[in-house]
Amino acid sequence: MKRVFASSGLFAIAFLWLSLGLACAQDQQSNPASVSAPFAGATISQWKGNIHLNLPGQAPSAPSLGETLPAGTVLDTGGGRLLLQLADGSQVLVRAHTRLTLQQPTPTDRSYFQLLLGRIRAIITKRTGGALPFELGTPSAVIAVRGTQFELEVSRQQETEVDVFEGVVEVISRHTGASVLVEAGSSTRVGMNTPPETPRPTPEMHPGASEAASRADQGASAASRANQATTRPRGKP
């Protein structure tokens, strides 16, 4: 799971984030409210590309803007991406090549989503008072948050990776029960039968990514200088 977390990669993610309207969730987080209502489905706020929905008891279909997806929906993004808006103001960006199931939390499994494969990025509205944490599940882990921004990925080997950008995320091994707290700027991984790795700075989790980003930045700078040289007026000073 290699991704670029240096300056150029973060700029690209931020641009996509803003273009899909996720910035509005930050304003919602500045006014936290107690969240205790049961899961009422997720609404499609934005979408792009070839996406397949499998609603419970229905034939596969394409998404519709403003459509509410009930618990039991299976979502496959293919080469597209989709933004879900939850009833409490939380937002989940489902990236390309991702398979996700929406579910109704129960006393034994409080997860709102099961990420089976691929990658999502979430802004979860802060939960105060006695509200239970927001939980997401994967084949190898359970992720619990009370209000944060993070990215979650599941590989084809069913390894889970969590990268936290704001707040704190608790990552629990589904099979060993061991857990770690991951703070902003840090990441962890969980295998199918292993406890979560000790959290470490995200750039250390992806040591080759920073070098690739640096080379990309250097190439962009060289191209910019070359362009300036070709457009500078010629002649005697």
Secondary structure, 3 states (H helix, E strand, C coil): CCCCCCHHHHHHHHHHHHHCCCCHHHHHHCCCCCCCCCCCCEEEEEEECCCEEECCCCCCECCCCCCEECCCCEEECCCCEEEEEECCCCEEEECCCCEEEECCCCCCCCEEEEEEEEEEEEEECCCCCCCCCEEEECCCEEEEECCEEEEEEECCCCCEEEEEEECEEEEEECCCCCEEEEECCEEEEECCCCCCCCCEEHHHHCHHHHHHHHHHHHHHHHHHHHHHHHHCCCCCC
